[in-house]
Amino acid sequence: MKRLLIAPAVMLLALAACSDGGDPGEEPVDSAANESSEAAEPNEPVELDLAEAEGACPFIDSDLLNSVTGEVFRFASGGPGEAEGEEEVPAQLTCAVQTGEAAYPDLTLFIIGTEAEVEIYEDELSDNANEVSGLGEAAYWSVHTEDTGAGPALEMGWYDDGTIFEMRYTTPVDTDPALVTDLVQGFADLAVGIAESYAA
C-alpha cells in the first residue's frame, strides 16, 4: 500500500491555519486559550482550555493528553472555526497544542471532510502503517524517525463516515523512538475520544 497522500498537504494546511508563520522556536501563537496564562509565573500550572481555541481543539481531551504524554500542555491554536450562526461544521479543522516551554513536544490534529470512500483511504496507506482496531472504519499508526530537527513523531490517522482525521505527536530531539511507540495505546484512547466528541 502507498503512504497516505493527504498527510503532507494536511500538514501545510495546519501550519497555515494554526500559526502566524513565525519560526517554530518563537513564542507560541496567542489565542483565547493562553491570553489569561501569559501573566502567570513560568512554573505555575495553567489550565488548558481547548474549547476556547476553536477549530479541532475542542475535540481533544486535554487531561488525557497530559496523562498519556506526561507533559503539561498550556497553549493551543485552532482554525478556521465555525462562523457564528452557521450550523454546518467547516470541511477543514485544525489544532496545534504546545507546552510553551519549547517548540516540541507538540500535537497537531487535522479533521478533513472527503468524498473518497474508505477503500481509497486504505489503498493510500503505507506498507509500514500499523492497524488500529476499534477506531473509525479504518485506522493506522506509524512512528517517523527521519531527521526533521525534532525527535521521533507518532502519526495516527483514521477514516470515519466521510471524514479523515490526522493526529501527529512530535517529540523533542534525541527522544528514544521506543518510548514513542509505547504511547500508541494512549493515543488510540485519545483518538477514540476525539472521534466520539466530533460525532456528537
Buried (B, 14 or more C-beta within 10 A) or exposed (E): EEBBEBBEEBBEBBBEBBBEEEEBEEEBBEBBBBEEBEEEEEEEEBEBBBBBBBBBBBBBBBEBBBEBBEBBBBBBBBBBBEEEEEEEEBEBBBBBBBBBBEBBBBBBBBBBBBEEEBEEBBEBBBEEBBEBEEBBBBBBBBBBEEEEEBBBBBBBBBBBEEBBBBBBBBBBEEBEBEEBBEBBEBBBBBBBBBBEEBEE
